[in-house]
């Protein structure tokens, strides 16, 4: 990663293969330098930088995923620019993303991004390796990732990079499934994002759904682990696009954790939809029927006003 590349120079580790201990030590040194470089680059523009270091567990573990997603949302809501990197100081093979393409795709899906931009040493995907085949054709747009498209991607990377075109195509699978378009373009040019906006050569992977639509589809396909019975007022509020507050819940069924899908039921038990709970079952039972301003006193810690947020529902 960039952190390891910076750190290995500072620690005089040379250009050869590094042991796990050496790579993690290089990352520890390099992460500070990388964060400082971004801070110095963004500050003159009035932008606040933030550092987020992730491992694969932060995507795979439901609670950690939700906490990470909430952190991103809080930073973005306040205008900060999250600088994301794999936490190479602690990551091992079992909990590694392995390359920044996969990391970028997972973060884009996590935050509900509209576009994921991968800056590369090539300007997109070709039908064959253009450095080896003079007849290779550039593909400007890909609407569906087929086995034939995957076969066109070759594995190539420098000594400082673990990614290749294959990982980029796999990343596109992740982003487009989440409703996020992805683009591969040349990163070595001056102002690459500006160049992209002005029509620079690139390969775009389109998404059939928006991030919001994809998320709603994903939630709607989940198997509920419990249920919330709503009173008439809360049921009516949901039809107007409101979040579900604890005050509108008359009964809680099942054993579930924060982030689990729940069946939302009307006063008579009729199914209204599926929603992701912001509380575990024991907590939900304690606050059901209570006002949001009472939650902290009941649970003993500052909590979320909604039991199920409107963005986490599907009907």
N, C-alpha and C positions, 0 to 999 in steps of 0.2 A: 504494500500500500504506500501512499505518499508519506505517511508517518514513518514507516520503516525505512523508506528511501532517504528521508532527511536524517533520521537518527543514526543510520549505519555510517554515514559520513562523519557525523559528530563524534562517534565512538571509534572511528578508524577501523571499521569492520571489513573494508574492502568490497570487492564486487562478487565474490564467490557465494556459494550456498551457505545459508545461515542455519544454525541449530535452532530449535524452538526457543531455548533460553535467550540466545542472541537476538532472535527476531523480536521477542517480547521486550527485551531491554532497549532495542533500537526504537521500537514503537513508543515506549514510555518517554524517551528523549524527544523523538520526532513529533509527537502529538502536541507538545507545548509549543514547539516552533511553528507547526502548521496552524494552530489556533491563533498564535500571535500574528502570523502573516495575514490571515483573514481579517483579524481585528484592525490591523493597520491599513488594509485595503478598503474596508467598508466604512470606518469611522469618518474619513473626510467627506463622505456622502451623507452623513447624518444617520447611518444605519448601525444598529446594535447587533453584534454577532453573539451567537450562543453555540456551545459545543455539546453535541450529543454523541456518545459512544455506545454502539450497540453490539450485541452478539445475536446469534440465531435464536437463542432462547427468548429474546425480547419479542420475537414474532411468534414463536411456537407456543409459549406459555400464555394462556388466555389473560390472566391477571396482569402479567408484565406487559403484554400487548396493549391492554386498555390503559395502563398507567403511562406507557410511552406515547400512545396516541393522544392522551389528554395533555401531556407536556408539550407536544408539537402544537396542539390547538391553542394552548395558552400563549406560547411564544409568538405564533403567527398572528393571533388576535391583537397582540401588543406591538406588532410591526418589527419584531426581531427576526434575524436571518439565522435559522439553525444550520450549523455546519456539521454534517453527519459523517462519521467514519466508523469502521469496524473497530471494536475494542481489542486491538491486537495484543495488548499487554496481558490479557487474561484468556483470550479465545484459544481453544484447542480445536483439533480437527472435528471433534464431535459437535461443537457449538459454533462453528464458523459459517459465515455466508460464503467465504471462499474467494469472492471477487466483487468488485464494486458495481458491476452490472446487476448482479442479483440483489445486492444491498440497495441500490437505487430503485429498483423495481418494487421491492418490498416496502420501502419508505413511501414511494409514490402511491401505492395501493393503500397503505395505512392512513395517509393523510387525506385521501380522496382527491389527489391531484388531477388536473385536466390533461397535462402533458408531462411526460418524462423525457428529458433530453440527455442523450449519451454522446459525449464528445470523444471522438476516436481519432486514430491516425489515418483513417480512411473516410470517404465521404458517403458511406452507406453500404448496402448489401449488393453484391454482384452475383450473376449466375455461376461464376467461377472466380478463382483467385485472379484478380487483374494483373498481378505482378508475374503470374505464370502463364496466363492464357490471354492472348491478344484479342480474342473474340468474346471475352467476358462482357456481359451487358449489365449496365447499372439498372437497379429496380427502384424507381422513385416512390412507388406506393404499394403497400401490401395490405390487403383487406382480410385475408385469411392465412394463417400460418399452417401450411400443409407439410406432410413429410418431405415433399420435394423442396420446399423452401428451406426446411431444416438441413437438408442434404447439401444445399448450396453454401452453408456457413462452414468455414474452415476454422480450425483452432490455430491462432497465431498470437503471439505476445512477445513483448520485450523482456529483458531480464528484470525490469522494475515493475512489470505488470503481469497479473495473473489472468486477465480476461482475454477473450478472443471473440470472433464473430459468432461462434456457437453460443457463448454465454449471453450475447446481446439478443439473439433470437429467442432464447429461453426467457430472458427478461421481458421481452415483448409479449410473450404468452401470459406472464403474470400481470403486466400492466393492462393489457387490453381486456382481460377477463374481469378486471376491476373497473372497467369503463374509462381507462386512462390511455390516451394515445401515446405512442412512443416514437422518437425520431433519432436516427443515427446520423451524425454529421461530423465534418472535419473540425477538430479542436485546436489545430496548430496555427490557424489564421488569427489575425488581429480582430478582436471583438467578435468571437464566433456566434454568440447569440444574436447580435445585431445583424450579422451576415445571414444567419438563418431566417430572421424576420424579413430580410430583403430578397429571399428566394435562393439562398445558397444551395448547392447540390446536396441532397440528403435522401435518406430512405425513411418514409413515414409508415408506421404501422397503425392502422386506424382501429378505433373501438366502436362496436355496434351500439353500445349504450353509453350514457353519461355516467360519471362516478356515482351520482345519487341513484340512478336507475339500477345500476349494477348492485349497489349495496342493498337496495330494497328487494331485489330479486333474490339475493343471497340470504337475507333475513327470512323472507317468505318461504324459502325451501327448508328451513331448519325444523327439527323435531323439538317441540316444546318440552321443557323439563319441569314445568309447573304451570300454574295459572293464577291470574289476578281477576277477581270479580269486581266490576265497577258499578258505581251507582249511576242513576240516570243522567245526572249533571256531567259526570266525568265522561260517560259514553258519548254524550252530545258534543262535548268539547273536543274529543278526538276527531270527530267528523269535520271540525273546523280547523284541523291542523295543529291542535294544541298538544303540549306534553302532558303526560299523566302524572299528576301530583298525588302524594300519599293520601291527602284528604279525600280523594275520590275513590279510594279502594276500600271495599267492604269485607273482602276475604282474600286470604293468600293460601294457595295449595301447592304442595310438592316440596322437594328439597333441591335447592339450586344455589349457585354461586353468582357473584357479580359477573355480568356479561352473558349469562345463560339466556336462551330464548324462552319466553313465557307466552302462553295463550292468553289473550285479552278477551274477557267475556263481559257481556252486558248484564244488566240486573237479573235477567231470567236465565242466564247461562249460555245465551247464544254467542257463538264465536264472532269476534270483531276483527281480529288480526293477530299478528305475532309481534312481540316487542322484546328488546334486550334489557334485562333488569340492571339497574345501577346499584342494586343492593343484593346481598345474600338473603336467603329465605328467612333466617332468624331476625335479621335487621328489618326486613320488609314487614314481618308480622308485628314488630314493635311499633313501627311508625304508621301502619295502615290506619286510615281514618283521622290522622292527625295533621295539623297545619305544618307547612314547611318551616316556619320560624320556630317550631317546637323540636325539630329533629336533633339539633345539637344537644339540647338538654336531655333528650331521651337516650341518645346513643353515646354521648360523652365526648364527641369530637365534631368539628365542622364538617358538614356533609352537603350533598347535592340536593337542590330543591326538588327536582323531578325524580320520580321512581323509575319512569321510562321516558326518555327524551323523544321528542317527535322525530328526530333524525334516525332513531333506532327502531322505527316501527314499519311494518308492512301490512297492507290490507288486501 
